Amino acid sequence: MYRSNIVRIIPLLLLLATGEASAHAFLDHAEPRVGNKVATAPREVTLWFTQKLEPAFSAITVTNAAGQRVDTGKTRVSGSQMSISLRPGGTGTYHVTWHVLSVDAHTTDGSFAFQVGQ
């Protein structure tokens, strides 16, 4: 009897755990794409998330291989999309770091890199 109760409870627990995980804004895709190589430095970096974002608490920073910021410092948020303009830059590895607060009050953050140059 005890074993049959556990078998019935496990699917319920899995369902609840899955529902909690989907309540966060996760990175869906980016432009330039994560890990991609582009010929010239882009004018901006744009990220799309799985939920709408709170503009006042969401930001992107972009640094070059030397760790210097190459973004303009002004993140723009519209719904589930977030962008930042970049200064003209050189070649090498660019690092994108983001922090977001979704409209349901959950925070997530992350980072990725892309390559600039031929």
Secondary structure by P-SEA (a helix, b strand, c coil): caaaaaaaaaaaaaaaaaaaaacccccccccccccccccccccbbbbbccccccccccbbbbbccccccccccbbbbcccbbbbbbccccccbbbbbbcccccccccccccbbbbccc
